[in-house]
């Protein structure tokens, strides 16, 4: 990972939090690099840097970025600081990662239920008819949220792999009025589009 990439992905707040440092509401904190009683270090979240305003501080006068902060906090080499920064990004990514992907068997079961909902819901049928996608051949489900909270209010199309297993869902929200929030894929978007056969 390039240094620029690390700096882009790693928030200064994540770094501070890692060291148990919380800025106050003015985004100031007690500088960890000098004996600081009144917070004299300013956090610049936009640029992911901090700046110590104290004349008593060896860090005074220059902005510190995430890697520099780690390097000085750990008294380590830049190389080690970069490694540390990468591990912090990894930790963040893991936290943000979605829950384990639903197994294909479950998707098949879920889709069987959604398919029933599709034919029993006048709303979804009317929508499909209006869009000329309502054919007997069409494999589509409707998710009112009863069986599957994700893709709620969506017409759901299965995405399949070459073995015809459902590996993911594509959802078209028929309740949404917005233009950009109508289309959804489940996390595991690796399927080929549903074959009509
Ligand atoms: Zn300082």
Boltz pocket constraint, residues with backbone or C-beta under 6 A from the ligand:
constraints:
  - pocket:
      binder: B
      contacts: [[A, 31], [A, 32], [A, 33], [A, 34], [A, 36], [A, 40], [A, 41], [A, 52], [A, 53], [A, 54], [A, 57], [A, 58], [A, 59], [A, 60]]
      max_distance: 6.0
